[in-house]
Amino acid sequence: PIDSSPEASEEADAEPENTVSAKEAKKLYAETGAWVSPPDVPAEDTGETLDALYIASIDPAIPGEDAVALPAPLQQLEDQPLAPQSPLPPAGTVFTLDDRGLVIPSREGTLSPDGVMIFAGRPLRTPPPRPEAAVDPGAALAETPERAALAGFRPRPRPDNLADRQERAQTGGFSRDELAALKPRPRPDSEQENLTAAEAAPSATDVTGPLVISRSLVPPARPSNSAAAIARAVGEANSGSSVATAPAPSSGPQIPSSASVAKQATINNAVNLSTVNLFGVFGTASDRRALVRLASGRYVKVQVGDRLDGGKVVAIGENDLTYVKNGKNVRLDMPKG
C-alpha cells in the first residue's frame, strides 16, 4: 500500500542528504565513471549591473578607434604574393631546345615555354649609341683650359704651430707649460707670526726666559676728552635738545678761496642721488668691479653676474656699467667733471 498522507509527501519532496565524502566520490568516479555528488550551488544573483562601472582618473586615456582608422589588413601580411603565372601552352605543344635548354629562335618567332616569342636577328628598333665620354671615361678628363687654370691653385699648408696658437688663444696668450711654471708670491708674515718667531728664537740678552718679547702690539690711546663727551651726550639725551658742535678742524692747509672760484668749481645737479649711480670702476680688463651708489644711499661693490637694483650685471667697461632689469638693458656712466 502507498502512504498518501501529507507527512509522507513532504518526506518525498525533501532532497536526500549527501552522505558520500569527496574522497569516496572520486574513488567511485574512477571505478564506475559516474559522479555521485550533487553539483555546487551557484552564487546568488546580487542584481548589480555594469552601469556603475567608471574609469578612474588615474587610468590612461582609452582612445576610440574605428574600422576606418585601422591599418589595411593586407599591409600586415608578411608573406609576399606569388608572381603572376603565364598561361600553360596548348596540349601537345612540343618545344625544340638547344644544348643550353633554350628554344631555337627563328625569323618568324618561336614561342618559349614561358609564353615569350623569341625572334632571330637584330630587333627593328635599337637604342642610340652611347656617348664617347660614357664609352671612354678618360675622355671626360681631357685637358682643357679651365682644368689647366685650376691645376695651378694649391691650398696653403697648415701652420706648424697651429696647436700652440689655439692653446694660447684659449689661455690668454700663455701655453699650459708656461702657466704651470708660474707660482704665486709667498704671503708676507703677519705681525703675530713675527712675534711668535721672536718668542721661539733664543736671545743672548734674554734673562727672564722665552716668555719675554721684544715688542708687543700697542692699543690705540683713549681720547682725553671721552668723559666730557659722554657726559654731554647724556645731558642732551635727557634734556631732549641738541647743541650744535663745532666742526672738526681740518688737517689740510688753510687755502683762501673766493666765491667766484668755488662757484666755477662746483657743478650743480651732476649726480641725481634719487637714482642708481656709478662712482668708480677698478680691476683688470678680465676681472673688473664697480662701486655703485643705490637710491637708498648705500654703496655696494659689484662684478659681472651680481644682482643690482632688481637686475643682473652683464658688463663692466672702463667708464660704464650695464645691467639687465625686466628684460631691458640699463647703462650707468661715470659722472662727468
C-alpha positions as YAML, in Angstrom:
chain: A
units: angstrom
residues:
- id: 1
  name: PRO
  ca: [0.00, 0.00, 0.00]
- id: 2
  name: ILE
  ca: [1.10, 3.60, -0.76]
- id: 3
  name: ASP
  ca: [1.07, 6.11, 2.06]
- id: 4
  name: SER
  ca: [-0.65, 9.27, 0.76]
- id: 5
  name: SER
  ca: [-0.53, 11.26, 3.97]
- id: 6
  name: PRO
  ca: [0.85, 14.85, 3.93]
- id: 7
  name: GLU
  ca: [3.83, 13.80, 6.04]
- id: 8
  name: ALA
  ca: [4.81, 11.16, 3.51]
- id: 9
  name: SER
  ca: [4.56, 13.64, 0.61]
- id: 10
  name: GLU
  ca: [6.80, 16.15, 2.43]
- id: 11
  name: GLU
  ca: [9.39, 13.45, 3.08]
- id: 12
  name: ALA
  ca: [9.34, 12.53, -0.59]
- id: 13
  name: ASP
  ca: [9.82, 16.16, -1.67]
- id: 14
  name: ALA
  ca: [12.77, 16.66, 0.69]
- id: 15
  name: GLU
  ca: [16.18, 16.45, -1.02]
- id: 16
  name: PRO
  ca: [18.26, 13.45, 0.02]
- id: 17
  name: GLU
  ca: [21.30, 14.30, 2.05]
- id: 18
  name: ASN
  ca: [24.73, 13.69, 0.51]
- id: 19
  name: THR
  ca: [26.36, 11.15, 2.74]
- id: 20
  name: VAL
  ca: [29.26, 10.41, 0.32]
- id: 21
  name: SER
  ca: [32.50, 12.20, 1.09]
- id: 22
  name: ALA
  ca: [34.59, 13.83, -1.59]
- id: 23
  name: LYS
  ca: [37.25, 11.11, -1.34]
- id: 24
  name: GLU
  ca: [34.68, 8.32, -1.81]
- id: 25
  name: ALA
  ca: [33.06, 10.22, -4.70]
- id: 26
  name: LYS
  ca: [36.40, 10.43, -6.51]
- id: 27
  name: LYS
  ca: [37.01, 6.73, -5.91]
- id: 28
  name: LEU
  ca: [33.58, 5.77, -7.32]
- id: 29
  name: TYR
  ca: [34.12, 8.10, -10.29]
- id: 30
  name: ALA
  ca: [37.42, 6.33, -11.05]
- id: 31
  name: GLU
  ca: [35.78, 2.88, -10.87]
- id: 32
  name: THR
  ca: [32.39, 3.48, -12.49]
- id: 33
  name: GLY
  ca: [32.77, 6.78, -14.36]
- id: 34
  name: ALA
  ca: [29.71, 8.27, -12.60]
- id: 35
  name: TRP
  ca: [29.90, 11.31, -10.30]
- id: 36
  name: VAL
  ca: [27.56, 10.70, -7.39]
- id: 37
  name: SER
  ca: [27.95, 14.05, -5.56]
- id: 38
  name: PRO
  ca: [25.49, 16.82, -6.43]
- id: 39
  name: PRO
  ca: [26.83, 19.92, -8.28]
- id: 40
  name: ASP
  ca: [27.81, 23.01, -6.33]
- id: 41
  name: VAL
  ca: [25.09, 25.56, -5.72]
- id: 42
  name: PRO
  ca: [25.79, 28.71, -7.84]
- id: 43
  name: ALA
  ca: [26.14, 32.06, -6.11]
- id: 44
  name: GLU
  ca: [23.01, 34.10, -5.74]
- id: 45
  name: ASP
  ca: [22.45, 36.96, -8.18]
- id: 46
  name: THR
  ca: [23.02, 40.29, -6.39]
- id: 47
  name: GLY
  ca: [21.24, 42.29, -9.08]
- id: 48
  name: GLU
  ca: [24.25, 44.54, -9.81]
- id: 49
  name: THR
  ca: [24.84, 45.79, -13.37]
- id: 50
  name: LEU
  ca: [27.75, 47.45, -15.20]
- id: 51
  name: ASP
  ca: [26.01, 50.84, -15.12]
- id: 52
  name: ALA
  ca: [28.01, 51.81, -12.01]
- id: 53
  name: LEU
  ca: [31.37, 50.95, -13.65]
- id: 54
  name: TYR
  ca: [33.53, 54.02, -14.48]
- id: 55
  name: ILE
  ca: [37.14, 54.71, -15.46]
- id: 56
  name: ALA
  ca: [39.27, 56.15, -12.66]
- id: 57
  name: SER
  ca: [41.03, 59.44, -13.24]
- id: 58
  name: ILE
  ca: [44.44, 57.82, -12.77]
- id: 59
  name: ASP
  ca: [43.86, 55.36, -15.60]
- id: 60
  name: PRO
  ca: [45.31, 56.25, -19.01]
- id: 61
  name: ALA
  ca: [43.04, 57.66, -21.69]
- id: 62
  name: ILE
  ca: [41.50, 54.96, -23.86]
- id: 63
  name: PRO
  ca: [41.26, 56.28, -27.44]
- id: 64
  name: GLY
  ca: [38.34, 55.29, -29.57]
- id: 65
  name: GLU
  ca: [39.26, 53.69, -32.89]
- id: 66
  name: ASP
  ca: [37.00, 52.75, -35.75]
- id: 67
  name: ALA
  ca: [37.46, 50.43, -38.72]
- id: 68
  name: VAL
  ca: [38.46, 53.34, -41.00]
- id: 69
  name: ALA
  ca: [41.36, 54.36, -38.73]
- id: 70
  name: LEU
  ca: [42.75, 50.82, -38.51]
- id: 71
  name: PRO
  ca: [45.57, 49.86, -40.92]
- id: 72
  name: ALA
  ca: [44.77, 47.89, -44.00]
- id: 73
  name: PRO
  ca: [44.85, 44.14, -43.27]
- id: 74
  name: LEU
  ca: [46.91, 43.42, -46.42]
- id: 75
  name: GLN
  ca: [49.73, 45.64, -45.09]
- id: 76
  name: GLN
  ca: [50.06, 43.41, -42.03]
- id: 77
  name: LEU
  ca: [50.82, 40.33, -44.11]
- id: 78
  name: GLU
  ca: [54.49, 39.40, -44.13]
- id: 79
  name: ASP
  ca: [54.19, 36.73, -46.84]
- id: 80
  name: GLN
  ca: [54.68, 38.07, -50.37]
- id: 81
  name: PRO
  ca: [52.16, 37.03, -53.02]
- id: 82
  name: LEU
  ca: [53.18, 34.66, -55.80]
- id: 83
  name: ALA
  ca: [54.42, 36.09, -59.07]
- id: 84
  name: PRO
  ca: [51.85, 36.05, -61.91]
- id: 85
  name: GLN
  ca: [51.89, 32.78, -63.79]
- id: 86
  name: SER
  ca: [51.84, 32.64, -67.59]
- id: 87
  name: PRO
  ca: [49.11, 30.52, -69.17]
- id: 88
  name: LEU
  ca: [50.00, 26.93, -69.97]
- id: 89
  name: PRO
  ca: [50.74, 26.09, -73.61]
- id: 90
  name: PRO
  ca: [48.13, 24.05, -75.52]
- id: 91
  name: ALA
  ca: [48.21, 20.32, -75.08]
- id: 92
  name: GLY
  ca: [50.56, 18.52, -77.43]
- id: 93
  name: THR
  ca: [52.88, 21.52, -77.94]
- id: 94
  name: VAL
  ca: [56.50, 20.44, -78.44]
- id: 95
  name: PHE
  ca: [59.42, 22.84, -77.83]
- id: 96
  name: THR
  ca: [62.74, 22.39, -79.64]
- id: 97
  name: LEU
  ca: [65.55, 23.26, -77.23]
- id: 98
  name: ASP
  ca: [69.30, 23.63, -77.81]
- id: 99
  name: ASP
  ca: [72.18, 22.43, -75.66]
- id: 100
  name: ARG
  ca: [71.60, 25.28, -73.17]
- id: 101
  name: GLY
  ca: [67.96, 24.34, -72.67]
- id: 102
  name: LEU
  ca: [66.66, 27.40, -74.59]
- id: 103
  name: VAL
  ca: [64.33, 27.44, -77.58]
- id: 104
  name: ILE
  ca: [65.89, 27.92, -81.04]
- id: 105
  name: PRO
  ca: [64.87, 31.40, -82.32]
- id: 106
  name: SER
  ca: [63.62, 31.97, -85.88]
- id: 107
  name: ARG
  ca: [62.75, 34.90, -88.15]
- id: 108
  name: GLU
  ca: [59.05, 34.29, -87.72]
- id: 109
  name: GLY
  ca: [59.41, 33.86, -83.95]
- id: 110
  name: THR
  ca: [59.49, 30.80, -81.69]
- id: 111
  name: LEU
  ca: [57.28, 30.53, -78.61]
- id: 112
  name: SER
  ca: [59.16, 29.69, -75.40]
- id: 113
  name: PRO
  ca: [57.67, 27.59, -72.57]
- id: 114
  name: ASP
  ca: [57.21, 30.86, -70.63]
- id: 115
  name: GLY
  ca: [54.94, 32.24, -73.33]
- id: 116
  name: VAL
  ca: [57.52, 34.69, -74.77]
- id: 117
  name: MET
  ca: [58.06, 34.96, -78.54]
- id: 118
  name: ILE
  ca: [61.79, 34.69, -79.43]
- id: 119
  name: PHE
  ca: [62.95, 36.18, -82.76]
- id: 120
  name: ALA
  ca: [66.32, 35.64, -84.54]
- id: 121
  name: GLY
  ca: [68.42, 38.67, -85.65]
- id: 122
  name: ARG
  ca: [68.54, 42.32, -84.57]
- id: 123
  name: PRO
  ca: [65.32, 43.99, -83.45]
- id: 124
  name: LEU
  ca: [63.59, 46.54, -85.63]
- id: 125
  name: ARG
  ca: [64.44, 49.36, -83.16]
- id: 126
  name: THR
  ca: [67.80, 49.65, -81.40]
- id: 127
  name: PRO
  ca: [68.88, 52.15, -78.73]
- id: 128
  name: PRO
  ca: [71.12, 55.07, -79.79]
- id: 129
  name: PRO
  ca: [74.89, 54.62, -79.40]
- id: 130
  name: ARG
  ca: [76.42, 55.62, -76.06]
- id: 131
  name: PRO
  ca: [78.28, 58.95, -75.92]
- id: 132
  name: GLU
  ca: [82.07, 58.97, -76.19]
- id: 133
  name: ALA
  ca: [82.51, 60.05, -72.57]
- id: 134
  name: ALA
  ca: [80.49, 57.08, -71.38]
- id: 135
  name: VAL
  ca: [82.44, 54.66, -73.59]
- id: 136
  name: ASP
  ca: [85.85, 56.11, -72.60]
- id: 137
  name: PRO
  ca: [85.90, 57.56, -69.05]
- id: 138
  name: GLY
  ca: [89.26, 59.20, -69.74]
- id: 139
  name: ALA
  ca: [87.71, 61.40, -72.43]
- id: 140
  name: ALA
  ca: [85.78, 63.40, -69.82]
- id: 141
  name: LEU
  ca: [89.06, 64.15, -68.02]
- id: 142
  name: ALA
  ca: [90.80, 65.52, -71.07]
- id: 143
  name: GLU
  ca: [92.99, 68.59, -70.59]
- id: 144
  name: THR
  ca: [91.04, 71.83, -71.03]
- id: 145
  name: PRO
  ca: [91.99, 75.49, -70.42]
- id: 146
  name: GLU
  ca: [89.77, 75.58, -67.36]
- id: 147
  name: ARG
  ca: [91.41, 72.47, -65.87]
- id: 148
  name: ALA
  ca: [94.86, 73.87, -66.66]
- id: 149
  name: ALA
  ca: [93.99, 77.11, -64.82]
- id: 150
  name: LEU
  ca: [92.71, 75.23, -61.79]
- id: 151
  name: ALA
  ca: [95.76, 72.98, -61.69]
- id: 152
  name: GLY
  ca: [97.91, 75.94, -60.60]
- id: 153
  name: PHE
  ca: [95.96, 76.51, -57.37]
- id: 154
  name: ARG
  ca: [97.21, 74.78, -54.24]
- id: 155
  name: PRO
  ca: [95.87, 75.14, -50.68]
- id: 156
  name: ARG
  ca: [98.11, 76.88, -48.19]
- id: 157
  name: PRO
  ca: [99.93, 74.46, -45.89]
- id: 158
  name: ARG
  ca: [98.76, 74.22, -42.29]
- id: 159
  name: PRO
  ca: [100.99, 76.18, -39.86]
- id: 160
  name: ASP
  ca: [103.36, 74.09, -37.79]
- id: 161
  name: ASN
  ca: [102.38, 75.89, -34.56]
- id: 162
  name: LEU
  ca: [98.62, 75.70, -35.07]
- id: 163
  name: ALA
  ca: [98.02, 73.70, -31.89]
- id: 164
  name: ASP
  ca: [100.20, 76.08, -29.86]
- id: 165
  name: ARG
  ca: [98.37, 79.13, -31.26]
- id: 166
  name: GLN
  ca: [94.99, 77.65, -30.42]
- id: 167
  name: GLU
  ca: [96.18, 76.84, -26.89]
- id: 168
  name: ARG
  ca: [97.50, 80.38, -26.33]
- id: 169
  name: ALA
  ca: [94.25, 81.86, -27.67]
- id: 170
  name: GLN
  ca: [92.30, 79.92, -25.04]
- id: 171
  name: THR
  ca: [94.63, 80.68, -22.10]
- id: 172
  name: GLY
  ca: [95.21, 84.43, -22.59]
- id: 173
  name: GLY
  ca: [98.48, 84.27, -24.56]
- id: 174
  name: PHE
  ca: [100.27, 81.67, -22.41]
- id: 175
  name: SER
  ca: [100.85, 77.99, -23.04]
- id: 176
  name: ARG
  ca: [99.89, 75.40, -20.47]
- id: 177
  name: ASP
  ca: [103.55, 74.70, -19.68]
- id: 178
  name: GLU
  ca: [104.18, 78.41, -19.05]
- id: 179
  name: LEU
  ca: [101.13, 78.62, -16.80]
- id: 180
  name: ALA
  ca: [102.32, 75.56, -14.86]
- id: 181
  name: ALA
  ca: [105.68, 77.26, -14.23]
- id: 182
  name: LEU
  ca: [104.05, 80.36, -12.70]
- id: 183
  name: LYS
  ca: [103.98, 80.32, -8.92]
- id: 184
  name: PRO
  ca: [102.21, 82.83, -6.67]
- id: 185
  name: ARG
  ca: [104.34, 85.07, -4.48]
- id: 186
  name: PRO
  ca: [104.50, 83.90, -0.86]
- id: 187
  name: ARG
  ca: [102.30, 85.78, 1.56]
- id: 188
  name: PRO
  ca: [104.35, 88.03, 3.91]
- id: 189
  name: ASP
  ca: [104.45, 87.05, 7.53]
- id: 190
  name: SER
  ca: [101.94, 88.78, 9.74]
- id: 191
  name: GLU
  ca: [102.88, 90.72, 12.85]
- id: 192
  name: GLN
  ca: [101.64, 87.89, 15.03]
- id: 193
  name: GLU
  ca: [103.81, 85.36, 13.19]
- id: 194
  name: ASN
  ca: [106.85, 87.62, 13.58]
- id: 195
  name: LEU
  ca: [106.20, 87.91, 17.32]
- id: 196
  name: THR
  ca: [105.79, 84.12, 17.62]
- id: 197
  name: ALA
  ca: [109.07, 83.56, 15.80]
- id: 198
  name: ALA
  ca: [110.81, 86.10, 18.03]
- id: 199
  name: GLU
  ca: [109.49, 84.33, 21.12]
- id: 200
  name: ALA
  ca: [110.72, 80.95, 19.92]
- id: 201
  name: ALA
  ca: [114.22, 82.21, 19.00]
- id: 202
  name: PRO
  ca: [116.68, 82.31, 21.97]
- id: 203
  name: SER
  ca: [118.33, 85.65, 22.70]
- id: 204
  name: ALA
  ca: [121.72, 86.38, 24.27]
- id: 205
  name: THR
  ca: [120.26, 89.19, 26.42]
- id: 206
  name: ASP
  ca: [117.23, 87.16, 27.49]
- id: 207
  name: VAL
  ca: [117.49, 86.76, 31.26]
- id: 208
  name: THR
  ca: [113.85, 86.07, 32.14]
- id: 209
  name: GLY
  ca: [113.07, 83.19, 29.79]
- id: 210
  name: PRO
  ca: [111.37, 82.69, 26.41]
- id: 211
  name: LEU
  ca: [108.12, 84.35, 27.53]
- id: 212
  name: VAL
  ca: [109.59, 87.84, 27.23]
- id: 213
  name: ILE
  ca: [109.11, 89.50, 23.83]
- id: 214
  name: SER
  ca: [111.00, 92.47, 22.47]
- id: 215
  name: ARG
  ca: [107.97, 94.28, 21.05]
- id: 216
  name: SER
  ca: [104.19, 93.95, 21.53]
- id: 217
  name: LEU
  ca: [101.16, 95.45, 19.86]
- id: 218
  name: VAL
  ca: [100.21, 98.80, 21.40]
- id: 219
  name: PRO
  ca: [96.48, 99.53, 21.54]
- id: 220
  name: PRO
  ca: [95.30, 102.99, 20.41]
- id: 221
  name: ALA
  ca: [95.13, 105.60, 23.17]
- id: 222
  name: ARG
  ca: [91.75, 106.55, 24.61]
- id: 223
  name: PRO
  ca: [90.71, 110.14, 23.84]
- id: 224
  name: SER
  ca: [91.42, 112.52, 26.71]
- id: 225
  name: ASN
  ca: [88.01, 114.18, 26.47]
- id: 226
  name: SER
  ca: [85.97, 110.97, 26.36]
- id: 227
  name: ALA
  ca: [84.42, 111.57, 29.80]
- id: 228
  name: ALA
  ca: [83.28, 115.09, 28.85]
- id: 229
  name: ALA
  ca: [81.85, 113.85, 25.52]
- id: 230
  name: ILE
  ca: [79.92, 111.09, 27.27]
- id: 231
  name: ALA
  ca: [78.55, 113.48, 29.89]
- id: 232
  name: ARG
  ca: [77.49, 115.95, 27.19]
- id: 233
  name: ALA
  ca: [75.73, 113.24, 25.15]
- id: 234
  name: VAL
  ca: [73.87, 112.02, 28.25]
- id: 235
  name: GLY
  ca: [72.78, 115.56, 29.08]
- id: 236
  name: GLU
  ca: [71.50, 116.16, 25.56]
- id: 237
  name: ALA
  ca: [69.53, 112.92, 25.64]
- id: 238
  name: ASN
  ca: [67.94, 113.82, 28.98]
- id: 239
  name: SER
  ca: [67.08, 117.42, 28.01]
- id: 240
  name: GLY
  ca: [65.75, 116.44, 24.56]
- id: 241
  name: SER
  ca: [67.62, 119.30, 22.81]
- id: 242
  name: SER
  ca: [70.62, 119.20, 20.56]
- id: 243
  name: VAL
  ca: [73.60, 121.52, 20.87]
- id: 244
  name: ALA
  ca: [75.48, 122.43, 17.73]
- id: 245
  name: THR
  ca: [79.02, 121.18, 17.90]
- id: 246
  name: ALA
  ca: [81.93, 122.86, 16.30]
- id: 247
  name: PRO
  ca: [83.23, 121.20, 13.14]
- id: 248
  name: ALA
  ca: [86.36, 119.15, 13.49]
- id: 249
  name: PRO
  ca: [89.47, 121.02, 12.50]
- id: 250
  name: SER
  ca: [90.79, 120.13, 9.04]
- id: 251
  name: SER
  ca: [94.19, 118.56, 8.82]
- id: 252
  name: GLY
  ca: [94.93, 120.21, 5.47]
- id: 253
  name: PRO
  ca: [96.34, 123.68, 4.93]
- id: 254
  name: GLN
  ca: [94.01, 126.67, 5.05]
- id: 255
  name: ILE
  ca: [93.78, 127.94, 1.46]
- id: 256
  name: PRO
  ca: [91.74, 131.07, 0.92]
- id: 257
  name: SER
  ca: [89.03, 130.69, -1.71]
- id: 258
  name: SER
  ca: [86.82, 133.34, -3.23]
- id: 259
  name: ALA
  ca: [83.14, 132.87, -4.00]
- id: 260
  name: SER
  ca: [83.69, 133.03, -7.76]
- id: 261
  name: VAL
  ca: [86.30, 130.25, -7.69]
- id: 262
  name: ALA
  ca: [84.07, 127.96, -5.61]
- id: 263
  name: LYS
  ca: [81.12, 128.65, -7.90]
- id: 264
  name: GLN
  ca: [83.08, 127.82, -11.04]
- id: 265
  name: ALA
  ca: [84.46, 124.62, -9.50]
- id: 266
  name: THR
  ca: [81.01, 123.37, -8.47]
- id: 267
  name: ILE
  ca: [78.72, 121.51, -10.95]
- id: 268
  name: ASN
  ca: [75.07, 121.68, -9.99]
- id: 269
  name: ASN
  ca: [72.91, 118.54, -10.37]
- id: 270
  name: ALA
  ca: [75.86, 116.48, -11.61]
- id: 271
  name: VAL
  ca: [74.53, 113.38, -9.80]
- id: 272
  name: ASN
  ca: [70.89, 112.52, -9.15]
- id: 273
  name: LEU
  ca: [71.03, 110.93, -5.70]
- id: 274
  name: SER
  ca: [67.50, 109.54, -6.01]
- id: 275
  name: THR
  ca: [68.64, 107.01, -8.65]
- id: 276
  name: VAL
  ca: [71.38, 104.40, -9.02]
- id: 277
  name: ASN
  ca: [74.77, 105.99, -9.87]
- id: 278
  name: LEU
  ca: [78.17, 104.62, -10.87]
- id: 279
  name: PHE
  ca: [81.06, 106.17, -8.89]
- id: 280
  name: GLY
  ca: [84.08, 104.04, -9.80]
- id: 281
  name: VAL
  ca: [85.50, 101.12, -11.82]
- id: 282
  name: PHE
  ca: [88.61, 99.23, -10.75]
- id: 283
  name: GLY
  ca: [90.36, 95.94, -11.52]
- id: 284
  name: THR
  ca: [91.84, 94.40, -14.65]
- id: 285
  name: ALA
  ca: [90.09, 94.11, -18.01]
- id: 286
  name: SER
  ca: [89.25, 90.43, -17.33]
- id: 287
  name: ASP
  ca: [88.14, 90.98, -13.73]
- id: 288
  name: ARG
  ca: [86.53, 94.39, -13.29]
- id: 289
  name: ARG
  ca: [84.49, 95.57, -10.32]
- id: 290
  name: ALA
  ca: [82.41, 98.68, -9.87]
- id: 291
  name: LEU
  ca: [81.39, 100.93, -6.96]
- id: 292
  name: VAL
  ca: [77.68, 101.78, -7.20]
- id: 293
  name: ARG
  ca: [75.55, 104.06, -5.03]
- id: 294
  name: LEU
  ca: [71.95, 102.90, -4.64]
- id: 295
  name: ALA
  ca: [68.96, 105.21, -4.35]
- id: 296
  name: SER
  ca: [68.85, 104.45, -0.61]
- id: 297
  name: GLY
  ca: [72.33, 105.94, -0.15]
- id: 298
  name: ARG
  ca: [74.08, 102.61, 0.30]
- id: 299
  name: TYR
  ca: [77.34, 101.89, -1.57]
- id: 300
  name: VAL
  ca: [77.95, 98.38, -2.97]
- id: 301
  name: LYS
  ca: [80.75, 96.71, -4.94]
- id: 302
  name: VAL
  ca: [79.53, 94.52, -7.79]
- id: 303
  name: GLN
  ca: [81.00, 92.40, -10.55]
- id: 304
  name: VAL
  ca: [79.63, 90.65, -13.63]
- id: 305
  name: GLY
  ca: [76.85, 88.27, -12.58]
- id: 306
  name: ASP
  ca: [75.87, 90.06, -9.33]
- id: 307
  name: ARG
  ca: [72.37, 91.33, -8.59]
- id: 308
  name: LEU
  ca: [71.85, 95.11, -8.76]
- id: 309
  name: ASP
  ca: [68.63, 97.14, -8.39]
- id: 310
  name: GLY
  ca: [66.46, 94.11, -9.15]
- id: 311
  name: GLY
  ca: [68.51, 93.20, -12.23]
- id: 312
  name: LYS
  ca: [71.74, 91.38, -13.13]
- id: 313
  name: VAL
  ca: [75.10, 92.93, -14.10]
- id: 314
  name: VAL
  ca: [76.14, 91.75, -17.58]
- id: 315
  name: ALA
  ca: [79.10, 94.02, -18.46]
- id: 316
  name: ILE
  ca: [81.51, 96.47, -16.82]
- id: 317
  name: GLY
  ca: [83.51, 98.81, -19.06]
- id: 318
  name: GLU
  ca: [86.21, 101.35, -18.30]
- id: 319
  name: ASN
  ca: [83.71, 104.14, -17.59]
- id: 320
  name: ASP
  ca: [80.31, 102.42, -17.66]
- id: 321
  name: LEU
  ca: [78.25, 99.54, -16.27]
- id: 322
  name: THR
  ca: [75.36, 97.65, -17.92]
- id: 323
  name: TYR
  ca: [72.75, 95.52, -16.15]
- id: 324
  name: VAL
  ca: [69.54, 93.86, -17.35]
- id: 325
  name: LYS
  ca: [66.32, 94.68, -15.49]
- id: 326
  name: ASN
  ca: [62.87, 93.43, -16.59]
- id: 327
  name: GLY
  ca: [64.31, 92.40, -19.96]
- id: 328
  name: LYS
  ca: [65.80, 95.86, -20.67]
- id: 329
  name: ASN
  ca: [69.43, 96.96, -20.70]
- id: 330
  name: VAL
  ca: [70.20, 99.79, -18.25]
- id: 331
  name: ARG
  ca: [73.53, 101.60, -18.65]
- id: 332
  name: LEU
  ca: [75.24, 103.61, -15.92]
- id: 333
  name: ASP
  ca: [78.02, 106.09, -16.88]
- id: 334
  name: MET
  ca: [80.63, 107.71, -14.71]
- id: 335
  name: PRO
  ca: [79.78, 111.31, -13.67]
- id: 336
  name: LYS
  ca: [81.36, 113.96, -15.87]
- id: 337
  name: GLY
  ca: [83.55, 116.65, -14.30]
...
